[in-house]
Amino acid sequence: MKIYTKTGDQGQTSLLGGERLSKDELRIECYGTVDELNSHLGKLSTLTDHRAELLHGIQNRLFDIGSVLACKDPKAWNLQGVNADDISALETDMDRMNEELPALTNFVIPGGDEAAAEAHIARCVCRRAERRIVSLSAEEEVAGEIVQYLNRLSDWCFVFSRYIMLQANVTERIWKSR
């Protein structure tokens, strides 16, 4: 099977079901940003062994979200997306990590070590994906669980970055306003 099809050479791509859209359509931007997030989480998984199983599960859920966004009628394709259990899993893991973390009293400056910095990049990309999907949901029906999941996932990335720093025994850099 060849990877290249040449069908996108004129600036269009296909949704599941065959409908053609311009590559700059909001729906394409949404699932492209989710894919970008997934790639950052993939890189993060190469930089740390912490939460490996959960991180792999998150990547699978992001593929589910991308699939739902890549078609106009996810139910016709029996696509599941994400659900309340997926959101709860992120919340539960954040609660576990927070039990070990010092109380947060200031903003944390991204960085510290490579894995923590990558978690912050993933957090920012996740927030962008969430914003773009909120924009799409103003135009078309989008399952609310997708926005909720991405909102929790960005929080999870932040807490995970702090957890990585704690496990690496690296001091967090705190924002100091003028």
C-alpha positions in Angstrom: 0.0 0.0 0.0 1.3 3.4 -1.0 1.1 6.1 1.6 0.7 8.9 -1.0 -2.5 9.1 -2.9 -2.1 12.5 -4.6 -5.8 13.1 -3.8 -4.8 16.0 -1.6 -2.6 17.8 -4.0 -5.2 20.4 -4.8 -5.7 21.3 -1.1 -8.6 19.0 -0.3 -8.9 16.0 1.9 -11.6 13.3 2.5 -13.7 12.8 5.6 -14.8 9.3 6.6 -17.6 8.6 4.2 -15.8 10.3 1.3 -17.0 13.9 1.6 -14.2 16.2 0.3 -13.3 19.3 2.3 -10.7 22.0 1.9 -7.7 21.3 4.1 -8.2 24.7 5.9 -11.8 23.8 7.0 -12.3 24.1 10.8 -13.1 20.4 11.1 -9.8 19.5 9.5 -8.0 21.9 11.8 -9.7 20.3 14.8 -8.6 16.8 14.1 -5.2 17.9 12.9 -4.6 19.7 16.2 -5.7 16.6 18.1 -3.2 14.6 16.0 -0.5 17.2 16.8 -1.3 16.7 20.5 -1.0 13.0 20.1 2.4 13.3 18.6 3.6 15.5 21.5 2.3 12.9 23.9 4.1 10.2 21.9 7.3 12.2 22.3 6.6 12.7 26.0 6.2 8.9 26.3 9.8 8.5 25.0 11.1 10.9 27.7 9.6 9.3 30.8 8.4 5.9 32.1 5.9 7.5 34.5 2.2 6.8 33.7 3.2 4.8 30.6 0.0 2.7 30.5 -2.3 5.7 31.0 -0.4 7.8 28.5 -0.8 5.0 25.9 -4.5 4.9 26.7 -4.8 8.7 26.3 -3.1 8.4 22.9 -5.7 5.8 21.9 -8.6 8.1 23.1 -7.1 10.9 21.0 -7.3 8.7 17.9 -10.9 8.0 18.9 -11.6 11.7 19.1 -9.8 12.3 15.7 -12.0 9.6 14.1 -15.2 11.2 15.5 -14.1 14.6 14.2 -13.1 13.1 10.8 -16.7 12.3 9.9 -20.0 14.1 9.9 -22.0 11.2 11.4 -20.0 9.3 13.9 -23.0 7.1 14.9 -23.3 5.8 11.4 -19.7 4.6 11.6 -20.2 3.3 15.2 -17.4 5.6 16.5 -17.3 5.8 20.2 -15.2 8.9 20.9 -14.7 9.4 24.7 -17.0 9.0 27.6 -17.5 9.9 31.3 -15.2 7.0 32.4 -12.3 8.4 30.3 -12.8 11.8 31.9 -13.0 10.2 35.3 -9.8 8.3 34.7 -7.9 11.5 34.1 -9.4 13.1 37.3 -8.5 10.1 39.4 -4.9 10.1 38.2 -4.6 13.8 38.8 -5.9 13.3 42.3 -3.3 10.5 42.9 -0.4 12.7 41.6 -1.6 15.7 43.6 -1.4 13.7 46.8 2.4 13.7 46.3 2.8 17.2 45.0 3.4 20.3 47.1 0.5 22.8 47.2 0.4 25.1 44.2 0.6 28.7 45.3 2.1 30.4 42.2 2.1 30.0 38.5 4.8 27.5 37.3 7.1 28.5 34.5 7.3 25.7 31.9 10.6 23.8 31.8 12.6 22.1 34.4 13.6 19.0 32.4 12.9 17.8 28.9 9.9 15.5 29.8 8.3 18.2 32.0 8.8 20.8 29.2 7.2 18.4 26.7 4.2 17.9 29.0 3.7 21.7 29.0 3.9 21.8 25.2 1.3 19.1 25.1 -0.9 21.1 27.6 -0.7 24.1 25.3 -1.6 22.1 22.1 -4.4 20.5 24.0 -5.8 23.9 25.0 -5.6 24.9 21.3 -7.4 21.7 20.2 -10.1 22.4 22.8 -10.6 26.0 21.6 -10.8 24.9 18.0 -13.4 22.2 18.8 -15.4 24.7 20.8 -15.5 26.8 17.7 -16.6 23.8 15.6 -19.3 23.0 18.1 -20.8 26.5 17.6 -21.3 25.5 13.9 -22.0 21.8 14.1 -22.9 19.2 16.7 -19.9 17.9 18.6 -20.2 15.5 21.5 -19.7 17.5 24.7 -17.5 14.8 26.2 -14.8 15.6 23.7 -14.5 19.2 25.0 -14.7 17.9 28.6 -12.0 15.3 27.9 -9.6 17.8 26.4 -10.2 20.2 29.2 -9.3 17.5 31.7 -6.4 16.3 29.6 -4.8 19.8 29.5 -5.1 19.9 33.3 -3.6 16.3 33.5 -0.7 17.4 31.3 0.0 20.3 33.8 -0.2 18.1 36.9 1.9 15.4 35.1 4.6 18.0 34.3 4.8 18.8 38.0 4.8 15.1 38.9 7.7 14.5 36.5 9.6 17.3 38.1 9.0 15.9 41.6 10.1 12.4 40.5 13.2 13.9 38.9 13.9 15.9 42.1 14.0 19.1 40.0 12.8 22.3 41.6 9.9 24.0 39.9 10.5 27.5 38.7 7.8 29.9 39.9 6.6 33.0 38.1 7.6 36.1 39.9 5.7 39.2 38.8 7.4 42.6 38.7 
